[in-house]
Amino acid sequence: MRPPWLFSFAVPPWGLSRPAWRPPRLPVCARNGERRLLLRDAVFGVEGAAGQSVVRRNTGLAREYWRRAVRTGDVVVDATSGNGHDTLALAQLSGAPVAGTLLAMDLQPEAVLTTWRRLHDAFGDHVLWRRTGDGLRLRVRGVSRDAPNGGFECRLACGSHEAFDWLWRDPEDGDEDDLQQDRRLGHRIAMQGVSCVVYNLGYLPGSGSDRQVTTTPASTVRSLEAASALIRPDGGVLSVSCYTGHEGGAGEERAVFEWAQRLDSRQWTSLAHQWLNRHKAPSLVIIERQ
């Protein structure tokens, strides 16, 4: 006689146990033998505390992309330095004050001076600074005090973001040491490229700034064309924050989107982060060279 605890049953088609549900896999790309999640860890925090939003704001999201693109010792560019917050972040990612090369510019002299003060406060006596010119001819150079010929190098200048080579092809550099530094930097950029170029479009933030002075669609598109020629392959990034709250801002955002959409998908990956339920909220465009 069969024991009472022994009985038969039909095995369901999925087996004795169903596997636990898992979220769908997000795109993964390979770079230098390292697997990188493109979106999940960038858009959502890896760890979240109770009560905190899991969606990152544009500033934190943009810097996460920069962190993934920039390596110690790389060349980075802030095309619109503004008050210098992003400039400092880029410098630190590239290894300042002991390694890396930072190029930064702004059309307004007060923005260049503010950026310089921020960098000076952050790096203190570790960097030797030299300022030349004033107003629209303002230029600031900085080099590592402990490694002036092989450490951190910084160049700040007042000028338009439509082109970049004037930062290392300065006709006013009559000193032989300056000319040699210009040639070395130009050669380095030509050989290894730039890891990250950052834009914050619109006007200079601050209560006392002149909000009539803004970036424009035409100049920004020309700048993006120039920057794309400098970006290194295999993971170099263009990061563009578009602000639409001022006159002309929406048109400039549209011009950036249209330019990014025309890029060859075999060489570039372009995406946009937008807030869908916030009126005139800034957008973030990330363009990666493959």
Residue pairs with C-beta under 8 A, 6 or more apart in sequence:
26 37
26 38
26 39
26 40
27 38
27 39
28 35
28 36
28 37
28 38
29 35
29 36
29 38
30 36
31 234
31 235
32 234
36 68
41 64
42 56
42 61
42 64
42 65
42 68
43 55
43 56
43 61
43 273
44 54
44 55
44 56
45 52
45 54
45 56
48 54
56 64
58 241
58 273
58 282
58 283
58 284
59 241
61 273
61 284
62 198
62 239
62 241
62 284
62 286
63 86
63 89
65 237
65 239
65 286
66 76
66 89
66 90
66 93
66 196
66 198
66 237
66 239
67 93
68 235
68 237
69 195
69 196
69 235
69 236
69 237
69 288
70 76
70 90
70 93
70 94
70 195
70 196
71 94
71 195
72 94
72 95
72 99
72 100
73 94
73 95
73 99
73 100
74 94
74 95
74 100
74 101
74 192
74 194
74 195
74 196
75 94
75 100
75 101
75 103
75 188
75 189
75 192
75 193
75 194
75 195
76 90
76 91
76 93
76 94
76 100
76 101
76 102
76 103
76 194
76 195
76 196
76 197
76 198
77 90
77 102
77 103
77 104
77 164
77 194
77 196
77 197
77 198
77 227
77 230
78 86
78 87
78 90
78 102
78 103
78 104
78 105
78 115
78 198
79 105
79 161
79 164
79 197
79 198
79 199
79 223
79 227
80 105
80 106
80 161
80 198
80 199
80 200
80 201
80 215
81 87
81 104
81 105
81 106
81 111
81 112
81 115
81 156
82 106
82 111
82 114
82 115
82 200
82 204
82 205
83 111
83 114
83 115
83 118
83 204
83 205
83 206
84 104
84 111
84 114
84 115
84 116
84 117
84 118
84 119
85 118
86 198
86 200
87 102
87 104
87 115
87 118
87 119
88 118
88 119
88 122
90 102
90 104
90 196
90 198
91 97
91 100
91 102
91 119
91 122
91 123
91 152
91 154
92 122
93 100
93 196
94 100
94 101
94 102
94 152
94 195
95 152
96 102
96 119
96 123
96 127
96 152
96 154
97 123
97 126
97 127
97 144
97 151
97 152
98 126
98 144
98 146
98 147
98 151
98 152
99 144
99 151
99 152
100 152
100 153
101 152
101 153
101 154
101 185
101 188
102 152
102 153
102 154
102 155
103 154
103 155
103 164
103 167
103 168
104 112
104 115
104 154
104 155
104 156
104 157
105 112
105 156
105 157
105 158
105 159
105 160
105 161
105 164
105 167
106 112
106 115
106 158
106 204
107 158
107 159
107 160
107 161
107 213
108 158
108 204
108 209
108 210
108 213
109 134
109 135
109 136
109 138
109 158
110 204
110 209
111 204
112 138
112 140
112 156
112 157
112 158
113 138
115 156
116 129
116 131
116 140
116 156
119 127
119 142
119 154
119 156
120 127
120 129
123 142
125 145
126 144
126 145
126 146
127 142
127 143
127 144
127 145
127 152
127 154
128 142
128 143
128 144
128 145
128 148
129 140
129 141
129 142
130 140
130 141
130 142
131 138
131 139
131 140
131 141
132 138
132 139
132 140
132 141
132 172
133 139
133 158
135 158
136 158
136 159
137 158
138 157
138 158
139 155
139 156
139 157
139 158
139 170
140 154
140 155
140 156
140 157
141 153
141 154
141 155
141 156
142 152
142 153
142 154
142 155
142 156
143 151
143 152
143 153
143 154
144 151
144 152
144 153
153 181
153 185
155 167
155 168
157 166
157 167
159 166
160 219
160 223
161 199
161 215
161 219
161 220
161 223
162 219
162 222
162 223
162 226
163 222
163 223
163 226
164 226
164 227
164 230
165 186
168 182
168 185
168 186
168 189
169 182
169 186
170 178
170 182
173 179
173 182
189 230
192 232
193 230
193 231
193 232
193 233
193 236
194 227
194 230
194 231
194 232
194 236
195 231
195 232
195 235
195 236
195 237
196 236
196 237
196 238
196 239
197 227
197 230
197 231
197 237
197 238
197 239
198 239
199 215
199 220
199 223
199 224
199 238
199 239
199 240
199 241
200 241
200 243
201 214
201 215
201 220
201 240
201 241
201 242
201 243
201 249
201 252
201 253
201 256
202 214
202 215
202 242
202 243
202 245
202 246
202 249
202 252
203 209
203 210
203 211
203 212
203 213
203 214
203 246
204 210
204 211
204 213
211 246
214 246
214 248
214 249
215 252
216 248
216 252
217 248
217 251
217 252
217 254
217 255
217 256
218 255
220 252
220 255
220 256
221 255
221 256
221 259
224 238
224 240
224 256
224 259
225 259
227 238
228 238
228 263
228 268
228 287
228 289
231 237
231 238
231 289
232 289
233 289
233 290
234 289
234 290
235 288
235 289
236 288
236 289
237 286
237 287
237 288
237 289
238 285
238 286
238 287
238 288
239 284
239 285
239 286
239 287
240 256
240 284
240 285
240 286
240 287
241 282
241 283
241 284
241 285
242 249
242 252
242 253
242 256
242 282
242 283
242 284
242 285
243 249
243 253
243 282
244 250
244 253
244 280
244 281
244 282
244 283
245 280
249 280
253 283
256 285
257 272
257 285
260 270
260 272
260 285
260 287
261 270
263 270
263 287
266 290
267 289
267 290
268 287
268 288
268 289
268 290
269 287
269 288
269 290
270 285
270 286
270 287
270 288
271 285
271 286
272 283
272 284
272 285
272 286
273 283
273 284
273 285
273 286
274 281
274 283
275 281
275 282
275 283
